[in-house]
């Protein structure tokens, strides 16, 4: 087992230097990292291929692990977008002058050192670094063994940019992929200020249960779309297909379609496009009967208890029939993960009620849940989707990587 304490200590020291780093220098570094990523596409893809060779294509994680020239260009574009965003640091969140003359201000500041534990998504390495640097945080990354070659290559390139520009390379640290290193990170209270897990429910549960450092939960998404009694089927058909098939391995993908029983006659139309992508449907009894003979039989199965509350991360989807709006909301409350929930309806009252009473980080009406993404929300890149309520919720970007401190200016006051 490697002793990671020196790495943690170096990251803590490097984080202090970030507090005085000029904003123009930060922008320069990020633009150079974006340029370097594109220029070294062939190298990154070659290392990524080493990881892919060890994973079955049928594995739900395969798509998340894959890097392409197009995806690298998209990553570089996200980094450039982060550069354009205003710095989240030094904002005066509150200021007042007390009767005794003390001037008290509340100012946004970095956390310091952010630890991120994630699974087979090498794009996260770029995203986390860009957001942490822009927000003045050092970052310690603990990627999964599935992406070790990809992550090592990416970190190597970023650290080279830092070294060439006289910036402490220890603002970015990649830990070995072992389990022991994870345990050390989760308990590095003296050096690490915040832990963010990105991945499936098992990873998030493990981090929450074993960390002695504050944790922001991100990742697991069990997403529903409710097609209301008053839904427009012409809108619903492409929305449902996009939410399910745009990219099945990500947390904002549709897992369960809820349909009002009065619209079962439209169900085959609503899911018709899904069959083109080979989506397997696990339908409850009423939905199964509505689809029998109208949806490819090899793709249609009867739902079981396990069909609901499952994050499929693949070309699979459950269908639940309800008798009322209230029953739909109850189903979401029982089986959702507080990530992203949608309603398709032309009834303004139902839409507003859905907004008001459904408990999730992102609530949609008449749109695909695929938009739950930091870039799509205008935040630049993202560090994850928070499903909790303390500090940050939904797509987390620059503001979520800051906390605050109080500045008190006096002139001899005593109490």
Secondary structure, DSSP 8 states (H G I E B T S, - for coil): ----HHHHHHHHHHHHHHTT--HHHHHHHHHHHHHHHHHTHHHHHHHHHHHHTTS-TTSTTHHHH---HHHHHHHHHHHHHHHHS---SS-EEEEEE-TTS-EEEEEEEE-SEEEEEE-S-THHHHHHHHHHHHTT-EEEEE--GGGHHHHHHHHHHHHHHHHHTT--GGGEEE--S-HHHHHHHHT-TTT--EEEEES-HHHHHHHHHH-SS-EEEE----EEEEE-TT--HHHHHHHHHHHHHS-TTSTTSEEEEEEEGGGGGGHHHHTGGGGGGT-EEEE-HHHHHHHTTTS-GGGEEE--GGGTT----SSEEEEEEESSHHHHHHHHHHH--SSEEEEE-S-HHHHHHHHHH--SSEEEESS-GGG-STTTTTSSS-SEEE-SSSS--EEE-TGGGEEEEEEEE-SS---
